[in-house]
Amino acid sequence: MRNLIYMLMAFFMVSCASVHPGKYGKSIGTDGGVAEKKKVDLLVSGDTDKAFSNDYYKFMVFTFENKSGEIGEVTEPHVSFEDDYYNSEIRVISGKELKQWHDAQSAEKERREKNRKTAFGGSAIAGGLLSFADGAIGNAGTALLVGGAGALGVDNLHKGNRDAERGKVFPETHLMSGEFQIPAGLYERRWVVFNLKDKEKLPKEILLTYKYNGLEETMAVPLKW
């Protein structure tokens, strides 16, 4: 488990040099087009890190930056794609499969980077994964998300969207684990692991929907797989 934490440290060493290492999302209006916002209280970006990804699993980190002078709250975060094909073919892994991905990724990184030293730079996500390894959600009993292969297509992921159930199959700092707060003038990061069935057919952007201080927003975040 700690090996994966060190891998995440390496990612956040680089990302901490910039609040937004990835591409900014664009706000989508009710008509489906890009909405113009006069005042931006929340900046959102997304970055897929190749060091923790392969052809079929993609590790993506979203950064939420609070530009206001008051604490902000993000609730009901979820992801989707404009094309129904991607919503059914791309899965967010959870529960047992997320644990299996972690174990395999950790072993692979240990083989490839056994002599590499890293510094601590991602306490929030590292802490979440450490709790995960300690069994906080490893033996989740709910059928909401763990059934079958341990993941669901994006189109089915939100049909039982209760934070209490989400917490059983996702670590605390996972994007899908539930609501979180962002202190004034600071930022929070949340991550997700996607499973792709077809490595040759990939979407160009992801739709990130959430409520910020009670108001629903959808951001189209460009993807660089």
C-alpha positions in Angstrom: 0.0 0.0 0.0 2.7 2.4 0.9 4.3 1.9 -2.5 1.3 3.4 -4.2 1.4 6.3 -1.7 5.0 7.0 -2.8 3.8 6.9 -6.5 1.1 9.5 -5.7 3.7 11.6 -3.9 5.7 11.7 -7.1 2.7 12.9 -9.0 1.8 15.6 -6.5 5.5 16.8 -6.3 5.0 17.8 -9.9 1.4 19.0 -9.7 2.1 21.1 -6.6 4.3 23.4 -8.7 1.1 24.5 -10.3 -2.3 24.5 -8.8 -3.7 23.3 -12.1 -1.3 20.9 -13.8 -4.2 19.8 -16.1 -6.5 21.6 -18.6 -9.2 23.9 -17.3 -12.9 22.8 -17.7 -15.4 25.0 -19.5 -18.8 25.7 -18.0 -21.7 24.1 -19.9 -25.0 26.0 -20.1 -28.5 24.5 -20.1 -28.5 24.6 -23.9 -25.4 22.4 -24.1 -23.1 25.2 -25.2 -20.2 26.8 -23.4 -21.6 29.3 -20.8 -19.9 32.7 -20.2 -19.4 33.4 -16.5 -18.8 37.0 -15.3 -17.4 35.9 -12.0 -15.6 32.6 -11.4 -15.6 31.4 -7.8 -14.5 27.9 -8.6 -11.8 26.9 -11.1 -11.8 23.2 -12.1 -9.2 21.3 -14.1 -8.4 17.6 -14.9 -5.2 15.8 -15.5 -4.6 12.1 -16.5 -1.3 10.9 -15.2 0.4 8.4 -17.4 2.7 7.2 -14.7 -0.2 5.5 -12.9 -2.1 4.5 -16.1 -1.9 2.0 -18.9 -3.9 1.2 -22.0 -6.9 0.0 -20.0 -6.8 1.9 -16.7 -6.5 5.7 -16.5 -5.8 7.5 -13.3 -7.3 11.0 -13.4 -7.0 13.9 -10.9 -9.5 16.8 -10.7 -8.4 20.1 -9.0 -11.0 22.3 -7.5 -9.8 25.8 -6.6 -11.9 28.2 -4.5 -11.3 31.7 -5.8 -13.6 33.3 -3.2 -13.0 34.6 0.3 -15.5 32.1 1.8 -15.4 28.4 2.3 -17.0 26.5 -0.6 -18.8 23.1 -0.6 -18.9 20.6 -3.5 -21.7 18.0 -3.3 -23.0 15.3 -5.6 -19.9 15.1 -7.9 -20.1 12.7 -10.8 -18.8 12.2 -14.3 -20.3 11.3 -17.7 -19.6 11.6 -21.4 -21.7 13.2 -24.2 -21.7 10.0 -26.2 -23.8 7.2 -24.8 -21.3 4.7 -26.1 -18.6 6.0 -23.8 -21.1 6.1 -20.9 -21.7 2.4 -21.2 -18.2 1.3 -22.2 -16.1 3.3 -19.8 -16.3 2.2 -16.1 -15.3 3.8 -12.8 -13.7 1.0 -10.8 -14.7 0.7 -7.2 -14.6 -1.7 -4.2 -12.7 -4.9 -4.8 -11.6 -4.0 -8.3 -10.1 -0.7 -7.1 -8.2 -2.7 -4.4 -7.0 -5.1 -7.1 -5.9 -2.3 -9.3 -4.0 -0.7 -6.4 -2.2 -4.0 -5.6 -1.2 -4.6 -9.2 -0.1 -1.0 -9.7 1.9 -1.0 -6.5 3.7 -4.2 -7.5 4.4 -2.8 -11.0 5.8 0.5 -9.6 7.9 -1.4 -7.1 9.5 -3.3 -9.9 10.1 -0.2 -12.1 11.1 2.2 -9.4 12.5 0.2 -6.5 15.6 2.5 -6.4 13.8 5.7 -6.8 13.4 8.0 -3.9 10.4 10.4 -3.6 9.4 13.1 -1.2 6.0 13.4 0.4 3.7 15.8 -1.5 0.2 14.4 -1.6 -1.0 14.0 2.0 -4.7 14.1 1.2 -4.8 11.4 -1.4 -2.2 9.4 0.3 -4.2 9.4 3.4 -7.3 8.3 1.6 -5.5 5.3 0.0 -3.8 4.3 3.2 -7.3 4.1 4.9 -8.4 2.1 1.9 -5.6 -0.4 2.3 -6.3 -0.7 6.0 -9.6 -2.2 5.1 -11.9 0.8 5.5 -13.7 -0.2 2.3 -12.0 -3.4 1.2 -14.8 -5.6 2.5 -17.7 -3.5 1.4 -20.9 -5.5 1.5 -23.2 -3.3 -0.5 -24.5 -4.4 -3.9 -24.7 -0.8 -5.1 -21.3 -0.7 -6.8 -19.4 -3.8 -5.8 -21.5 -6.4 -7.6 -20.1 -8.4 -10.5 -16.7 -7.1 -11.6 -16.5 -4.4 -9.0 -17.4 -1.5 -11.2 -20.2 0.0 -13.3 -20.5 1.8 -16.5 -20.7 5.6 -16.1 -24.3 5.5 -17.2 -25.3 3.2 -14.3 -23.0 4.7 -11.6 -25.4 7.3 -10.2 -28.7 5.3 -10.0 -28.2 4.8 -6.3 -26.4 8.0 -5.6 -26.3 8.0 -1.7 -23.2 9.3 0.0 -23.5 6.7 2.8 -23.3 3.9 0.2 -20.5 5.6 -1.8 -18.3 5.7 1.2 -18.3 1.9 1.4 -16.7 1.4 -2.0 -14.6 4.5 -2.5 -11.7 6.0 -0.4 -12.4 9.4 1.2 -10.4 11.4 -1.4 -12.0 9.6 -4.4 -14.1 11.9 -6.5 -17.1 9.7 -6.0 -16.9 9.4 -2.3 -19.2 12.3 -1.6 -19.2 15.9 -0.6 -16.2 17.9 0.4 -15.3 21.5 1.4 -12.7 23.9 -0.1 -11.2 26.6 2.2 -11.2 30.2 1.0 -8.4 30.8 -1.5 -7.2 27.2 -1.5 -7.8 24.0 -3.5 -8.7 20.4 -3.1 -7.9 17.4 -5.4 -10.0 14.4 -6.0 -9.1 11.3 -8.1 -10.8 8.6 -10.1 -9.6 5.4 -12.0 -11.3 4.6 -15.3 -11.4 1.2 -17.0 -11.5 1.4 -20.8 -12.7 -1.6 -22.8 -11.5 -0.1 -26.1 -8.1 1.6 -25.9 -8.4 2.8 -29.5 -11.7 4.6 -29.1 -11.5 7.4 -26.5 -13.5 10.5 -25.8 -12.0 14.0 -26.1 -13.6 15.4 -23.0 -15.3 14.4 -19.8 -18.4 16.1 -18.3 -17.9 16.8 -14.6 -21.2 17.7 -12.8 -21.5 18.8 -9.2 -23.3 21.3 -7.0 -21.1 24.2 -5.7 -22.7 25.9 -2.7 -26.0 24.4 -3.7 -25.9 25.5 -7.4 -25.5 22.8 -10.0 -22.7 23.2 -12.6 -21.4 21.0 -15.4 -17.8 21.4 -16.6 -16.5 20.0 -19.9 -12.9 19.0 -19.1 -10.6 18.2 -22.1 -8.9 14.8 -21.9 -5.3 13.9 -22.8 -5.2 10.1 -22.5 
